[in-house]
């Protein structure tokens, strides 16, 4: 096998630079095609110091649930960001009432409103969820769509230490003799199959597509039990939302785009579903997760909390940080103003003022997640003893 440096160089020359899938490595939905202009990961975020008391709903927000979700991830946060050690230690003895939590936040943390590199304070807030789809552990006449584990011939190389400017990125491919080739795209995998373990079989190819977009989910078996699956790796091809294909081909107006609208189109055009799926070359491979009543694990390797965990761009918000979020519900426009925990990431979540709101599991959560395309603002909380870059 090629040494790591040579392998990375070969992949750079042999493959298109891959973008992470929407579900990598935790769970996140793709941005709608109608999203407003937003900053990208290559742009330096800006952090505007503000008083905690000036954040919307500071006195009325349900702080306890968001604080509990954040505190649950403290062990992982301290490992990643040692500057949190003092704050996380003190947080363990804080009572679960709003007044005690506010005193803790005022004593230990400072607030910074997130801005794009051009000074925009409002950005896009989408939603995601853990889907539950019917399926089987073995192939049946009804369940014939395979959910693959990691193929043995997939080579996945971290660029950490090789190319500092690409820290956190991975390159993926397939070695044939001494030649490194791009791995099969989704169209090839769907039509030709793979010599990879099949973890489960689903009934609907769109269920697999959305499972890959979300990055995790459950398969409900005939006996009522459930198999939980989580993101394991990706084929290295860039993610292309199928909704954008529908808009580009004038099949669905951009103003109507949602997961529910995609399903409606597929039901009305069954012969063209394969064409729709082939428009996204990215393909996600899964792993089996332990059965649990907790939420699925996010990128922080901490179970997500419905309504209080978000996915963020880690180039703007350090994974594990507490964040104040101000946005609205997609169904009735009611405000969502609360403390949440940045516990997940995703390839579609890019920019300083950008987040994916975790709604939970099942159909109701999926309805809300599929419709959510809201404007919102974010405030990062950070230890007072540690400085942030680009603070103005």
N, C-alpha and C positions, 0 to 999 in steps of 0.2 A: 504494500500500500504506500502511496505517496506520503512523504513527511508533511506535517501540518502546514508549513509555510508554502510548500510547493502545491499542495492540494488547494489552499486558499487562492493562490495565484491562478491555478488552472481553472478554478470555478469562476473567478472574476472574468477570465477571458472566454470561457466556454458557455457561461450562463448569463442570462439577463439578471442584473442585480435584483434579488427577490425582495419583495415587500412582505411583511408579515401578513398572514390572513387576518380577517376580522376577528377571529376567535383566538388568536394567539396571545399569550399562552393561557389566559384565563377565559374570559367570556366577553364578547362585546359585539353588538350589532354594528352593521355598516352604517355610515352616514347617509341620509337621504340625498337624492340628487339635487334637491332644491335647497340644500343648506347654504347659509350666507357665507361670504368670504371669511376665512379664519386664518390665523397664523399657522405656520407649519413647524415641524419639529426642528428644522434648521434655523428658525428664527429665535433669538434670545428673548425669553419672556421678561416682563417687567413686573416688579413687585412694589406696590404703593402702600407704605405704612399707614394704617388707620387705627383708630381706637376700637377696641373690642365692642364697647358700648354703642358704637355707631352702626354696627352690622344689623341688617333687618332682623327683626324678631329676636333680638338678643335677650329681651326680658320675657318673651312669651313662648319661645321655642321649647319643644320637648327635648331638653339637653340629655336626659338620662339614657335614652335609647342609642343616640349617636355616640355618646361618651363610652357606653358599654361596648359598642361595636369597635371603636378605636382601641380601647384598653385591651380588648381580646387579642389584638395584633401586636401589642407592645413587645413581647419577646422577640418576634421577627424584626420589628422595627429597630430595636436596639442593636441587633446583629448587623443590620444594614447601615444604620446611622447612629454611631455611638453618642452623638450629641444629645440623643433623647434619653440617655440613661437616667439622669437625675429626675426628669419629668415623669418618665414611666414608673420609676420606683415610687415617687410620691403619689402617683395616680392610683396605685393599688389600695391605698387606705382611704380614698375619697368616698364619702357616702353617696348613695344613688339618688340624691335629690338635687333639684336644679340650683338651689342657692349654694350648696357645697361645691358643685361642679363649676359654677361661675367664679367662686373665690379661687379655685384651683387654676382656672384658665387665666384669670387676671394676675395671679402671682407668678405663674411659670411661663406663660406663652404670650407671644406678640402676634398681631394680625397683619396680614399683607393682602391687599386686593390684587388679584391677577389681572394683568393687562397684556394685550398682544404687543408685538414690537412697534406697532403704529399707534398704540395708546387706546385701543378699543377695550372697554370694560365689559361688554356684553358679547356672549358667544353662544354656540350651539350646545344644547343639552338633549341628548337622545336617551333612549331606554333600552335595557336588555333584560333577559330573564332566563330561567332554566326550563327548557321545554320538556314535556313528558309525551312521548309518542308510543303508539302501540307497536309491538314487534315480537320477535321470537329469538331464542338462542340458536335455533336451527332454521334452515331455509324451508319455507313452506310455499304453497301455491299463492298464499295471500301476502306473506312477508318474504320478499325476494330482493330487497335492496341491501347490499352488504355495508356494514360499518367496519372499516378496516383498522387494525392495530398497525404499529410501525413495521414497514417492510424491512426484511433483512438486508436488502441491497441499497437502502437509503443511506447516503453519507451526509451527515450533518456536522458542520464545523463551526465552532465559535470563533469570531474574529477578535475577541478580547486578547490583548497582548500582541497581536499581529499588526493590526491597523487601529491605532488609538482613536482616529476620527470615526471609526465604525464600531465603537464599543457597544456591546449589547446586540449586535447584528449576527446573524448566522447565514452561512452559505450551504446550499444543499444540492446534491447531484447523485449521479450513478456512475460507478467506475466500470468500464468495459475494456478489459485488457489493461493497457496503460493509458487509455483515453478516458477523460472525465466528460460525461455528457449531462445535459440537463435531465432532471427526473421527469417522468411522464406527467403530462398535464391532466386535468380532470376529465377531459373528453376521452383521452386514451384509457384512463383508469376505468371510467364508467363503461366503455364499450368492450375493453379487452380483459378487464379484471386484473388482479394482482396475486402474486404468490406471497400473500401476507395473511396473518391470522385474522379471521372474521370474528369480531366480538359479539355481534348481534346482527339481526336482519330486520329492517324496517319495511313498512307497507307502502310508503309513498316516497318517491325520489325527492320531492320538495322537503319532506321531513328531514332527510339527510342534509340537504342544502342549508336549511335553517339551523340544524344541529351544528354544522360546521361554522356558521356565522356566529352563533352564540358561544361556541367553544366548549360547552358541556351540556349535559342533559340526562334524562332518564328514559329507559325503555320499559314500558309497562307490558309484562308478560301475561300469557293467557290465564295463569293461576292467580293473578292479581298482584304478584310480587313485582319489584322493580329492579332494574339493573342500572347503576349509575355509571356514566362515562364522562371522561374529562379529556381535554386537549393533551396530546402527546408530542406531536410534531407536524410538519407541513411539508409539501412537496417542493417548495422553493419558487413557485411561480407567483407573480403578483396577483393580489386580490382585485377582482373587478365585480362590483355589485351587480347582480342580475337585474335589479330595478333600473339601473342606468341603461341596460340594453333595451329594456322595454320602452323607456322614454326616447332613447335615440332612434328606435325604429317606429316611433309614433304609435305604439301599441297601447300605452297608458299615459295620460297626461301627468306631467311632473307634480302638479298640485294634488293629485290623487294617490301618489305613491306611498305604499305601506306594505308590510308583510301580508296583511289581509287582502289587499288589492292584487298582489302577485298571485296569491292562491286562487282568487277569482278568475284571473286571466288564464292560469294553468287549467282550471276546471273547464273553461270554455274552449281551450285550445290544446287538448291532450296530445295531439300529434306533433306539437311544436315544443313540448316541454324539454325534450332532449336538446333542441337548438338553444333554448333559454339557458339550460345548465351549462352547455359547452361554452357560453360566453364568458364564464368565470374559470380561468385556467387553474386557480388555486384549489388545493385539496388538502383537507385536514385529516390526520390520523389520530386515533383515540387510544386511551388506556382505561382499564376498568378501575373504578374507585370504590373504596369501602362503602357499604350501606350505612347511611346516617340520616338522622332527622335534621341535621344542620344544613345550611346552604352549601352550594358547591364551593370548592376552594378556588380562590382567585390567584392572581400572580404572586401575591404575598404568601401563598400557601396557608391561608387562614380562611375558614368558612365565611362566605359572604352573608351579610345580614340584609334581608329584604327591607327596602326603604331607607337603609342607612349605610350602604356600601356603594361606592362609585368606582368606575374605571377612569383613569386619567392618562395623560401623556407624562411619563416619568422624567422627560426632559424639562418639564415645567413644575411638576409637583412630585416631590419625593414619595415613593411608594410607602404606604403606611401612615402618612401624615393625616392629622385631623383637618377637616375643611368645612367651612360654612358654605352652604349652597342656597341660592335664591333663584327659584324658577317657578313654573306653574304646571299643573296637571294637564295632560293632553285631552282628558274627557270632559272636564267642566271648567277648566281655567283657574281652579282654586290654587292659591299660593302653596308652594313647597319651600319653606324657609326653615332650615334645620342644620344641626351639626351632623356631618357624615364622615366616613373613613375612606381614604383613598387606598383601596385594597386590591385593585385590579388594573390591568392594562389591556390594550388591544390595538391591532394594526390600523384600525380606522379612527382611533382616538389620537388626533394630532393637533397640537396648538396649546397655547397657554389657557385660554378661556374655552375649554372643551371638556365635557364629561359625559359618561354614560351612567345612567341611574339604574341600579339593580332593583327590579320590581318583585322578584321572588320566583316561584315555580308554578307551572301549570297554565291553563288556558286564559284565566283572567289576567294574570301577570303578562302573558303574551299579548293580549289585546292592548293593554296599556303601553307596553314596550314598543309594539309595532306602530303605534300612532304617535309616539313622542318625538317631536321635533320642535322643542321649545327654546326660546331665548332665555339666558340665565347669566348669573354672575357667581364668581368663586372667590373665597377668601381663605388663603392658606394660613394655618396656625403653626408657629415655629418657636422653638425654645428661645427665650430672651437672651440667653448666654451665647447663642450661635448666630453668626451673620449670614445673610443671604446674598447671593450675587445679584448685581443689577438693581439694587435697591436705590430708589431716588427720593 
